[in-house]
């Protein structure tokens, strides 16, 4: 596994997307995980000055979807999200939030991802479960 090459490819895919708008970047990858980072600034706050739940879900789905491209055969399959659920357990108003995606289930058709959002002190901010589906590409 060429860690640097994988991260460069993941970050290249963010150009002109929601991920670029939210300043999401991919910062670490391993044999069974992918990590993304998003700065917590007023751009992703809700009106009372804390990180917006929708921004957290966007970060989680972004890292889960990117992990599909790292760990699944996307030459033969297109990946789509089926369901996402999030439990926000702590607020954050500044710094960075990190999202780590790991498989719970890696099936041929459906995949279930465990995505933990944490702060710089590794405290849990949100626990997310994402279900994706691999659909055959047209030949």
N, C-alpha and C positions, 0 to 999 in steps of 0.2 A: 504494500500500500504506500503510495507516494502522497503523504499527508499534505504537503505544500501544494501539489498539483490539484488535489481534490478541493482544497479550500479556495484556490484561485479560480477554479471552474465554478464553484458554488457562488462566489462573489461576482463573477462575470455575468451570471444569469440575472442579477438583480437590477441591471441597468434599465431605466425607464419603466420600473414596476413599483408596486406598493412598497416592496422591501427597500428600494432606494429612497422613496418618500419618507419612510420611517427610520432611515439610517441603520437598517439591520445589516449586520455583517456576520459572516461565518468565521469562527475563530479557533475551533478545535474539532478534530475528528479522530476516531479510534476504530477498532475492529467492530464495535457494536454501538457506537453513538456518534452524534453530530451536535455541536454546540454553536448557537448564534448569540449575538449580543445586540442590544438596542439601548441607545442612550435615553435616559429619562430626563426630558426637558419639557418646557411648557408646550412644545409641539405635540406631545403625546399625553398631556394632562387632561383631566376632566375639569369642569369649571372651578372646583374647590382646590385645585393645585396638586392633586395626586394622580398617579399613573392610571389612565383610562383602561377599564376592563376590556374594551374592544381592541385596544392596541396590544394588550397582552395576548388576546386570542389570535390576533393577526401574527404576532411574533411566533406563537406556538404552531400555528398552521404552516407558517413559512418554514420553520426548521423541520417539521415533520415531512412536509412535501419535498424539501431539499434532501432529506435523509432517504426518501424513496429513490431519488436519482442516484444517490451514492450506493445504496445497498440492494437495489432491484435492477432487473434487466429492462431498462427503459428504451432499448433499441427495438424490442419486440412489443412492449406494452406502454400505454399511456396511463398515468396515475391520476386519479381524481379523489378528492375528499368526499366521504359519505356522511360522516357525523363528527362533531367536535363538542366536547363538554369541558367546562372549566370551573374550578372552585378556587376563588380568590381568597386567600387567607391572611394576607398582610398588605398594607399599602406602602407605596414608595413614592417619594416626590423628587428625588434627584439621584445622580450617579448612573449606574448601568444596571440593566436587568439581563440575565443570561437564561437561555432556554436550552435544555439538553433533551434530545429525543433518543429513545431506546425502544426497540421492539418489545411488545408484550406477546404478539403473535405474528409470525411471518408465514402466511399462507400463500399458495399460488395465486389466489384470486383476491382475498382480503388480507389486510394487515391492520394490526392494532398497535398504536404507539403510546408509550408513556412519556409525557413531556413535563418536566419540572422546570418552573421558572424560579430563579433565585437571585438574590442581591449579591453584592461584592463580598459579603460576609457568609455566603452560602446559606442564608436563611430562606426558607420556602416562602415565595410570594404567591404562586398559583400552581395548582396541580391540574394537568390537562390530559384528557384522553382523546386521541384522534384515530378515526377509522378511515382507511383508504382502500381503494379498489384498483386492481390492475386490469385494464381492458386491452384486448389485442388491438394493435395498430392495423389499419387496412394495408394490404400488400400493394 
